[in-house]
């Protein structure tokens, strides 16, 4: 059963993971930073919502590019 999908972005500070999933009528994403100095992910760095999955993916990619440039 597919419950969501994971996007991984390789950045200088570590890997940024975004878990995208459906929540009721809309879609949500939780963004985490997976860095060597962090022992385990705690709370998400950011939660993002959108009406459609393509809109959510665009918003996640824009957030990651703005806050964690290549």
ZABA-249137 format. One record per residue (C-alpha): y, x, z; residue number from 1; residue in one letter. Coordinates in nm, 2 decimals, padded with zeros to 4 digits. Layout:
# residues N
v=Y&u=X&w=Z&paba=NUM&lumpa=A
...
END
This chain:
# residues 70
v=00.00&u=00.00&w=00.00&paba=1&lumpa=X
v=00.33&u=00.15&w=-00.10&paba=2&lumpa=X
v=00.60&u=00.10&w=00.16&paba=3&lumpa=X
v=00.87&u=00.33&w=00.03&paba=4&lumpa=X
v=00.93&u=00.67&w=-00.14&paba=5&lumpa=X
v=01.06&u=01.00&w=-00.03&paba=6&lumpa=X
v=01.32&u=01.21&w=-00.22&paba=7&lumpa=X
v=01.34&u=01.58&w=-00.14&paba=8&lumpa=X
v=01.64&u=01.80&w=-00.21&paba=9&lumpa=X
v=01.62&u=02.18&w=-00.17&paba=10&lumpa=X
v=01.94&u=02.31&w=-00.03&paba=11&lumpa=X
v=02.07&u=02.64&w=00.13&paba=12&lumpa=X
v=02.06&u=02.49&w=00.48&paba=13&lumpa=X
v=01.70&u=02.36&w=00.44&paba=14&lumpa=X
v=01.54&u=02.06&w=00.28&paba=15&lumpa=X
v=01.71&u=01.72&w=00.29&paba=16&lumpa=X
v=01.47&u=01.43&w=00.29&paba=17&lumpa=X
v=01.56&u=01.07&w=00.21&paba=18&lumpa=X
v=01.32&u=00.80&w=00.27&paba=19&lumpa=X
v=01.40&u=00.49&w=00.05&paba=20&lumpa=X
v=01.25&u=00.15&w=00.14&paba=21&lumpa=X
v=01.29&u=-00.22&w=00.10&paba=22&lumpa=X
v=01.43&u=-00.41&w=00.39&paba=23&lumpa=X
v=01.45&u=-00.79&w=00.35&paba=24&lumpa=X
v=01.65&u=-00.87&w=00.04&paba=25&lumpa=X
v=01.81&u=-00.52&w=00.01&paba=26&lumpa=X
v=01.71&u=-00.16&w=00.01&paba=27&lumpa=X
v=01.78&u=00.11&w=00.27&paba=28&lumpa=X
v=01.75&u=00.49&w=00.30&paba=29&lumpa=X
v=01.73&u=00.72&w=00.60&paba=30&lumpa=X
v=01.84&u=01.08&w=00.54&paba=31&lumpa=X
v=01.71&u=01.37&w=00.74&paba=32&lumpa=X
v=01.77&u=01.75&w=00.74&paba=33&lumpa=X
v=01.46&u=01.96&w=00.77&paba=34&lumpa=X
v=01.59&u=02.30&w=00.86&paba=35&lumpa=X
v=01.41&u=02.60&w=01.02&paba=36&lumpa=X
v=01.63&u=02.58&w=01.33&paba=37&lumpa=X
v=01.54&u=02.21&w=01.38&paba=38&lumpa=X
v=01.21&u=02.17&w=01.55&paba=39&lumpa=X
v=01.15&u=01.82&w=01.44&paba=40&lumpa=X
v=01.36&u=01.54&w=01.28&paba=41&lumpa=X
v=01.52&u=01.31&w=01.53&paba=42&lumpa=X
v=01.76&u=01.04&w=01.43&paba=43&lumpa=X
v=01.86&u=01.02&w=01.07&paba=44&lumpa=X
v=02.18&u=01.20&w=00.97&paba=45&lumpa=X
v=02.28&u=00.90&w=00.76&paba=46&lumpa=X
v=02.15&u=00.55&w=00.69&paba=47&lumpa=X
v=02.25&u=00.40&w=00.35&paba=48&lumpa=X
v=02.22&u=00.05&w=00.22&paba=49&lumpa=X
v=02.24&u=-00.11&w=-00.13&paba=50&lumpa=X
v=02.14&u=-00.43&w=-00.30&paba=51&lumpa=X
v=01.91&u=-00.26&w=-00.56&paba=52&lumpa=X
v=01.69&u=00.04&w=-00.56&paba=53&lumpa=X
v=01.87&u=00.22&w=-00.84&paba=54&lumpa=X
v=02.21&u=00.17&w=-00.66&paba=55&lumpa=X
v=02.05&u=00.31&w=-00.34&paba=56&lumpa=X
v=01.92&u=00.62&w=-00.52&paba=57&lumpa=X
v=02.26&u=00.68&w=-00.67&paba=58&lumpa=X
v=02.43&u=00.65&w=-00.33&paba=59&lumpa=X
v=02.17&u=00.88&w=-00.17&paba=60&lumpa=X
v=02.21&u=01.15&w=-00.44&paba=61&lumpa=X
v=02.59&u=01.13&w=-00.41&paba=62&lumpa=X
v=02.58&u=01.16&w=-00.03&paba=63&lumpa=X
v=02.34&u=01.46&w=-00.05&paba=64&lumpa=X
v=02.55&u=01.63&w=-00.32&paba=65&lumpa=X
v=02.87&u=01.58&w=-00.12&paba=66&lumpa=X
v=02.74&u=01.69&w=00.22&paba=67&lumpa=X
v=02.48&u=01.95&w=00.11&paba=68&lumpa=X
v=02.60&u=02.11&w=-00.22&paba=69&lumpa=X
v=02.36&u=02.33&w=-00.41&paba=70&lumpa=X
END
